């Protein structure tokens, strides 16, 4: 095309491809194939097993905790949501 419009379009596509990976990471900072997904899974498994050790049904505990967080549970009272404290408050 006239006026270098094709060149600008090609350069834009190259920039788009170069930033696609960063956009895919999103706010988590976890890129595909990174270890952080495994670390997060390990934390979740640990919390679920801790719930079991405290005599708490992990499914009920997780559903309640997610519900409370969704309803703006105060951040300064997050310790109430830990399995050993959650069981005591029930």
Secondary structure, DSSP 8 states (H G I E B T S, - for coil): -GGGHHHHHHHHHHHHHHHHHHHHHTTTT--TT-THHHHHHHHHHHHHHHHHHTT--HHHHHHHHHHHHHTT--GGGGGGGSHHHHHHH-
